[in-house]
Amino acid sequence: MSSGMFIDWEHVTGQSKLVIELVTIPIFSAVAGLITNWTGVWMLFAPVTFKGFRLPGLQMIYPYLPRRVQVLPIFAEGTQFGFQGFIPARTEKMASLTVDKAIAKIGGPADFYRQLEPEAIAAQFAAVIADDLRPTIDFVMAQGYPQLWNDLPPQWREMLYARVAEELPTIADRSFAAIGEHIDELMNVKTMIIDYLRERPEMMKDIIYNLGGPELRFMVWSGLLGFPFGLVLALYLQVHHAVPFLGQIPAAVMVLLGTAAIGVAVNIIAVRVVFTPAIAKPWFLCLWRQALFAKRQDEAATDLGHAIAHQIVTMETIVNHLVHGPNADKTQRVIHIALREEIDRILGRMRPMVKVAVGGRRLTAIHQGSTTSAIALVPTLADNLDFSRTQADKIDRLCAQKLRDLPPTEFVDLLYCAVEQDAWLLYLHGGVLGFVVGLAHLVIFGA
């Protein structure tokens, strides 16, 4: 009899057990597949921050758990139990993988710097300084030798203002050319990006989601494959009692095992269709011929290139890394040397006289004041939105082309690395949810 805990469905519907199971098991299996894949994708991205509670006794047990369990995003500080999306929880690792698998393939610091066109940066920097040229010169000279600057006749000051204004484009060109010559020492792309994204898990989540949006939606809807699998299970249950060995297992247990297997299977199929094979194969070797993500390489490369250029490797990120990053002292030294040479060049034959007039220490102070002023103005390069957007477009073109040229196997790995480590947990989660849905079917419809 097909009767649940509360209703005799054969009596209510007037249908046989076969018909009831052929209708209900596929529907429940499809629901299980949809729920499994939807929650699986959701678990990759949400919540962005850890949500949980302090669990008594966890602090004592946690150190003895297997390492593979300890790193799951269900624990925080070894005392709290809850959950955080896999990608936000591993933002630092994902950022590192993004560099290794994508940005490093695009180019190194020198490649990005050349693409930004140092001459254009220098011209913008000269324009920024020109707006505050007089206050900057006043600051530098007052710092180096306040008495001399105060006593200097106005016409001499005007001559100095005019000379510096005339030389400003050349000074800027040579200064940024000097940075370019040492850019590999000053700029560590991997450190820059990891430091930037570590504080922005929401951005990391959005970049990965936008990169594989169509494929992730397919993974959710592929849960409907539970329907044909459920139909097979329902048909099998009709002959289960006659199958040697397996027939000894109660039908209820087979329902639970079957729905759990379906929950795992739809997850596995979704992952395989999205990521394998990277290189197209004949249909008789692979029904879908090529991974969905690989088929969309040109479009996805354009999307990722745009994200890298407009969200990660931006003028603001680069400038902040150069000025405030781990090699900021080297940046300051390079600019200081470049400016010192330019100041000496402008002074020309007057330099020995100036040195006598103001002293060696004061001349050094003028050099240092110039460096301090220049360093303080460098971050303003990112304040001009039009200029930043123009520079970002240059990086965008470089990134998109390089990513489009990647071998399909390497390109597919860009997205696969986001799910690879935790794929087993997604499959386990599918099995558990399938088991729960099977249990609900037994409660409602019986075995």
Sequence and secondary structure as in RCSB ss.txt:
>XXXX:A:sequence
MSSGMFIDWEHVTGQSKLVIELVTIPIFSAVAGLITNWTGVWMLFAPVTFKGFRLPGLQMIYPYLPRRVQVLPIF
AEGTQFGFQGFIPARTEKMASLTVDKAIAKIGGPADFYRQLEPEAIAAQFAAVIADDLRPTIDFVMAQGYPQLWN
DLPPQWREMLYARVAEELPTIADRSFAAIGEHIDELMNVKTMIIDYLRERPEMMKDIIYNLGGPELRFMVWSGLL
GFPFGLVLALYLQVHHAVPFLGQIPAAVMVLLGTAAIGVAVNIIAVRVVFTPAIAKPWFLCLWRQALFAKRQDEA
ATDLGHAIAHQIVTMETIVNHLVHGPNADKTQRVIHIALREEIDRILGRMRPMVKVAVGGRRLTAIHQGSTTSAI
ALVPTLADNLDFSRTQADKIDRLCAQKLRDLPPTEFVDLLYCAVEQDAWLLYLHGGVLGFVVGLAHLVIFGA
>XXXX:A:secstr
  B SS BHHHHH   HHHHHHHHHHHHHHHHHHHHHHHHHHHHH  SS EEEE TTHHHHGGGS HHHHTSTTE
ETTTEEEE  HHHHTHHHHHHHHIIIIIHHH  HHHHHHHT HHHHHHHHHHHHHHTHHHHHHHHHHHH HHHHH
HS HHHHHHHHHHHHHHHHHHHHHHHHHHHHTHHHH  HHHHHHHHHHT HHHHHHHHHHHTHHHHHHHHHGGGG
HHHHHHHHHHHHHHGGGSTTGGGS HHHHHHHHHHHHHHHHHHHHHHHHHS SS   TTT TT S HHHHTHHHH
HHHHHHHIIIIIS HHHHHHHHHHSTTHHHHHHHHHHHHHHHHHHHHGGGHHHHHHHH HHHHHHHHHHHHHHHH
HHGGGGGG HHHHHHHHHHHHHHHHHHHHTS HHHHHHHHHHHHHTTHHHHHHHHHHHHHHHHHHHHHHH  
